[in-house]
Structures are given as C-alpha cells and as structure tokens.
C-alpha cells in the first residue's frame, strides 16, 4: 500500500498537470509561454528594467539559465534587452508590448481555469484549501531555504521515525 503522503503528492501533481492541459485546450497556441517565461513576464510587469542579475536572483535561477531564457524570449519579441547607460557590463531587461499582451491573454485563461476548477468548491472549502496551501507552502519554503545538511538531517529523522514504527 502507498504511504499516506504518496497519494496526496500524486493528486497534487495530477491536479497541476490537468490545469495545464485545460489551459492548452482553451488556447492551443500559447506561443510557448511555459511557466518560466510566464514568471519572467510577471516579474517584469512589477519591476521593469531590471538587470539580468537582478532578474535571475528574483526568479531564483542561475544567471546562465536566465540568459538562455531571455535570448529565446527576445527572439519571440516578449522582452527587450539593452545595455545599462552607466555600466556597459550590465544588461537591462524590459517587457515588450507583445510580452504584455501575451501575459494578459494567458492571465485571462488562467483565471477562467481557476474559476472552472475552484468554483466547484464552496466558499468554506476554498478557505480551507487556501489555509492548507498556505501551511504547505510555509513548510516547503522553510526547507527550501535550508542548506543541504539541515535538509538531509530532517529527511534522516523521518526515515528513523518510519523504521521505528
């Protein structure tokens, strides 16, 4: 039999996959706007004209990875990269008009899917689910910020507890 958490984890992953598939059914061509690109556009809407290094730090990916992602997005005319006026070693990133338009279109689709999925819940169930997600995210963020050794100790403790049961 699966452990008690395996089913929950599987259901969460399946839910996210189905929500993504629903989005693709609504709009077949999303211009390749996967989560990474959507996240970049969202950050640039809030903090336009960031340096690539600042953007990499905010979205928590390696600078080399953000460079590759931005190159693709620039070819798709979703972002504009320019040299900093005061420091030619720094590249600034701004969202383009096309990037704004695409982000708005995809946001509408996400809102419709959210309404379809979460609208099946009562207001009380929605609040309960929001509280559960908040608790899970707090835990996940705590362990995400821990170094490998601290995380490994926590996993070893879980293993020890399971072996003693």
C-alpha positions as CSV (number, residue, x, y, z in Angstrom):
1,X,0.0,0.0,0.0
2,X,1.2,3.5,-0.8
3,X,2.3,5.6,2.2
4,X,-0.2,8.2,3.4
5,X,1.6,11.1,1.7
6,X,2.3,9.4,-1.7
7,X,-1.4,9.6,-2.7
8,X,-1.6,13.3,-1.7
9,X,1.6,14.1,-3.6
10,X,0.3,12.3,-6.7
11,X,-3.1,14.0,-6.6
12,X,-1.4,17.5,-6.3
13,X,0.9,16.7,-9.3
14,X,-2.1,15.4,-11.3
15,X,-4.1,18.5,-10.4
16,X,-1.4,20.8,-11.7
17,X,-1.0,18.7,-14.9
18,X,-4.7,18.8,-15.6
19,X,-4.9,22.5,-15.1
20,X,-2.1,23.0,-17.6
21,X,-3.7,20.7,-20.1
22,X,-7.0,22.6,-19.7
23,X,-5.1,25.8,-20.5
24,X,-3.7,24.3,-23.7
25,X,-7.2,23.1,-24.7
26,X,-8.6,26.6,-24.3
27,X,-5.8,28.2,-26.3
28,X,-3.8,25.8,-28.5
29,X,-1.0,28.2,-29.3
30,X,0.3,29.9,-26.2
31,X,3.4,30.9,-28.0
32,X,5.5,28.5,-25.9
33,X,4.6,30.5,-22.8
34,X,5.7,27.9,-20.3
35,X,5.9,28.6,-16.6
36,X,9.4,30.1,-16.7
37,X,8.6,32.6,-19.4
38,X,5.3,33.5,-17.6
39,X,7.2,34.0,-14.4
40,X,9.8,36.3,-16.1
41,X,7.0,38.4,-17.7
42,X,5.1,38.6,-14.4
43,X,8.3,39.9,-12.6
44,X,9.0,42.4,-15.4
45,X,5.4,43.7,-15.2
46,X,6.1,44.5,-11.5
47,X,9.8,45.6,-11.8
48,X,10.5,46.6,-15.3
49,X,14.1,47.4,-16.5
50,X,15.9,45.0,-14.1
51,X,19.4,43.9,-14.7
52,X,19.7,40.3,-15.8
53,X,21.5,39.5,-12.5
54,X,18.6,41.1,-10.5
55,X,16.1,39.1,-12.6
56,X,18.0,35.8,-12.0
57,X,18.0,36.5,-8.3
58,X,14.3,37.3,-8.1
59,X,13.2,34.2,-10.1
60,X,15.8,32.1,-8.3
61,X,17.6,30.6,-11.3
62,X,21.3,30.6,-12.3
63,X,22.4,33.7,-14.3
64,X,23.5,31.5,-17.2
65,X,20.0,29.9,-17.3
66,X,18.3,33.3,-17.3
67,X,20.5,34.4,-20.2
68,X,19.4,31.5,-22.3
69,X,15.7,32.0,-21.4
70,X,15.9,35.7,-22.2
71,X,17.6,35.0,-25.6
72,X,14.6,32.9,-26.6
73,X,12.1,35.5,-25.2
74,X,13.9,38.3,-27.1
75,X,13.7,36.3,-30.4
76,X,9.9,35.9,-29.7
77,X,9.7,39.7,-29.1
78,X,8.5,39.2,-25.5
79,X,11.3,41.2,-23.8
80,X,13.8,43.9,-24.8
81,X,17.4,43.7,-23.6
82,X,19.5,46.9,-23.6
83,X,22.9,47.8,-22.2
84,X,22.9,49.9,-19.0
85,X,23.6,53.5,-19.7
86,X,26.1,53.8,-16.8
87,X,27.7,50.3,-16.8
88,X,28.2,48.6,-20.2
89,X,28.8,45.3,-18.5
90,X,25.1,45.3,-17.3
91,X,22.2,44.3,-19.5
92,X,18.8,45.6,-18.6
93,X,15.6,43.7,-19.4
94,X,12.2,45.2,-20.1
95,X,8.9,43.6,-21.1
96,X,7.8,44.4,-24.6
97,X,4.3,45.4,-25.8
98,X,4.0,41.9,-27.2
99,X,5.1,40.4,-23.9
100,X,2.4,42.5,-22.0
101,X,-0.3,41.4,-24.5
102,X,0.6,37.7,-24.2
103,X,0.8,37.9,-20.4
104,X,-2.7,39.5,-20.3
105,X,-4.1,36.8,-22.6
106,X,-2.7,34.0,-20.6
107,X,-3.8,35.6,-17.3
108,X,-7.4,35.6,-18.6
109,X,-7.1,31.9,-19.4
110,X,-5.6,31.1,-16.0
111,X,-8.5,33.0,-14.3
112,X,-11.1,31.1,-16.3
113,X,-9.5,27.8,-15.4
114,X,-9.3,28.8,-11.8
115,X,-13.0,29.6,-11.9
116,X,-13.8,26.3,-13.5
117,X,-11.7,24.3,-11.0
118,X,-12.1,26.1,-7.8
119,X,-15.7,27.2,-8.5
120,X,-16.7,23.6,-7.8
121,X,-15.8,24.2,-4.1
122,X,-18.0,26.0,-1.6
123,X,-16.6,29.3,-0.1
124,X,-15.8,27.3,3.1
125,X,-13.9,24.7,1.1
126,X,-12.0,27.3,-0.8
127,X,-10.9,28.9,2.5
128,X,-9.9,25.5,3.9
129,X,-7.9,24.7,0.8
130,X,-6.2,28.2,0.9
131,X,-5.3,27.6,4.5
132,X,-3.9,24.1,3.7
133,X,-1.9,25.5,0.7
134,X,-0.5,28.3,3.0
135,X,0.6,25.8,5.6
136,X,2.2,23.6,2.9
137,X,4.0,26.5,1.2
138,X,5.3,27.8,4.6
139,X,6.8,24.3,5.2
140,X,8.2,23.9,1.7
141,X,9.7,27.4,1.7
142,X,11.3,26.7,5.1
143,X,13.1,23.6,3.8
144,X,13.9,25.3,0.5
145,X,15.9,27.9,2.4
146,X,17.8,25.3,4.5
147,X,21.2,24.1,3.4
148,X,21.7,20.5,2.2
149,X,22.9,19.3,5.6
150,X,19.9,20.6,7.5
151,X,17.5,19.2,5.0
152,X,19.3,15.8,5.0
153,X,19.1,15.7,8.8
154,X,15.3,16.3,8.6
155,X,14.9,13.5,6.0
156,X,17.1,11.1,8.1
157,X,14.9,11.9,11.1
158,X,11.8,11.0,9.1
159,X,13.5,7.8,8.0
160,X,14.4,6.9,11.6
161,X,10.8,7.5,12.7
162,X,9.4,5.3,9.9
163,X,11.8,2.5,10.8
164,X,10.8,2.6,14.5
165,X,7.1,2.3,13.6
